Amino acid sequence: MIFSKITKNIFLFLSLFLFLPISLNAQSVSFGTSKSTYEVGSSILVSVVINTQGQSINTIGGQVSFPTDKVTITDVRYGNSIISLWVDKPAVNSSSGTIKFTGGIPGGYSGSNGSVFTFVARPNTVGSVTFNLNDVHVLANDGSGAEVPGVKTPSLSLTITTATIVPSKTTTTTVTPAPVKTVEPVQPPDVIAPESFVPLIGHHPSVADDAFFVSFFAVDKDSGVTQYKIQESPTIISIFGSYFDTPWEEATSPYVLKYQRWGSTVSVKAIDQAGNFAISKVSKPFSNNMILVLMAVLSVIVFLVTRFFTIRKMRHHLRKKV
């Protein structure tokens, strides 16, 4: 009886151990830095990364919070992010001390060190600085769109010390080597334009009642594309100047074109976070109705010109006879 009771207790213990969730295998969204101590005024490169623990995910969202009285965010980049479709691109809100972000990954992602975005922080005071991840949501890439439970979001605490003062050179013959100051590697300024891309013209009953539109998508591997602009130049008419060109207008894909019936050259400008841009052009055809109208007008013009020269020739012939 005693042996049976001990066996039952062991079975219950093993059942609890085997079937309770193991937190060590939970997914995590966390921060990454090269060290834990920095000086006032230095640049701290912080990366936000995800470890999916082997599970495929397709959506990540949340926000980073930071103390605005202790640190200033000087740059945010997401050109190398695993996210390619941004709903909320990482942007700094200095008044609330947050960086909000939400994006999707077509086809999903599974890995242990997936870069979501990076940012550069400059500490302003001596002491400690803590960065937190709040309202983080990760969705599984399993067709259901279900949220992944138990995602870990550890905070990042850094120690900020007084900046090292390098002693000035003296006139004595003894030269003391100045202490080497460790400088945190910071990404160089982005001077490279987005990669070449090909806009596409189309029309479909599901988009603006079958109106012509242009769709586009550009990639910038450094700071990321932040804005698109569109300009339309009407065919034939544009030879008389740019008066009939539409002004550059901020746009999202797909963009319904202004010149629906008339043919045009559509210019799409992709602009990255640093202000570099690339322009690609595509031709939009005339609509079928406009083609018929142009053919009718051209036929009338040909008829009138032919008639004019025929009458002129007949008059010339009659004068010759007289």
Stockholm file with secondary structure:
# STOCKHOLM 1.0

chainA/1-322         MIFSKITKNIFLFLSLFLFLPISLNAQSVSFGTSKSTYEVGSSILVSVVINTQGQSINTIGGQVSFPTDKVTITDVRYGNSIISLWVDKPAVNSSSGTIKFTGGIPGGYSGSNGSVFTFVARPNTVGSVTFNLNDVHVLANDGSGAEVPGVKTPSLSLTITTATIVPSKTTTTTVTPAPVKTVEPVQPPDVIAPESFVPLIGHHPSVADDAFFVSFFAVDKDSGVTQYKIQESPTIISIFGSYFDTPWEEATSPYVLKYQRWGSTVSVKAIDQAGNFAISKVSKPFSNNMILVLMAVLSVIVFLVTRFFTIRKMRHHLRKKV
#=GR chainA/1-322 SS CHHHHHHHHHHHHHHHHHHSCCGGGSCEEEEECSCSEEETTCCEEEEEEEECTTCCEEEEEEEEECCTTTEEEEEEECTTCSCCEEEEEEEEETTTTEEEEEEEEEEEECCSSEEEEEEEEEECSSEEEEEEEEEEEEEETTTTCCBCTTCBCCCEEEEEECCCCCCCCCSSSCCCCCCCCCCCCCCCCCCCCCCCCCCEEEECTTSTTTCEEEECCCCCSSSCEEEEEEEEEETTGGGGCSTTSCCCEEECSSEECSCSSSCEEEEEEEEETTSCEEEEEEEECCCHHHHHHHHHHHHHHHHHHHHHHHHHHHHHHHHHHC
#=GC SS_cons         CHHHHHHHHHHHHHHHHHHSCCGGGSCEEEEECSCSEEETTCCEEEEEEEECTTCCEEEEEEEEECCTTTEEEEEEECTTCSCCEEEEEEEEETTTTEEEEEEEEEEEECCSSEEEEEEEEEECSSEEEEEEEEEEEEEETTTTCCBCTTCBCCCEEEEEECCCCCCCCCSSSCCCCCCCCCCCCCCCCCCCCCCCCCCEEEECTTSTTTCEEEECCCCCSSSCEEEEEEEEEETTGGGGCSTTSCCCEEECSSEECSCSSSCEEEEEEEEETTSCEEEEEEEECCCHHHHHHHHHHHHHHHHHHHHHHHHHHHHHHHHHHC
//
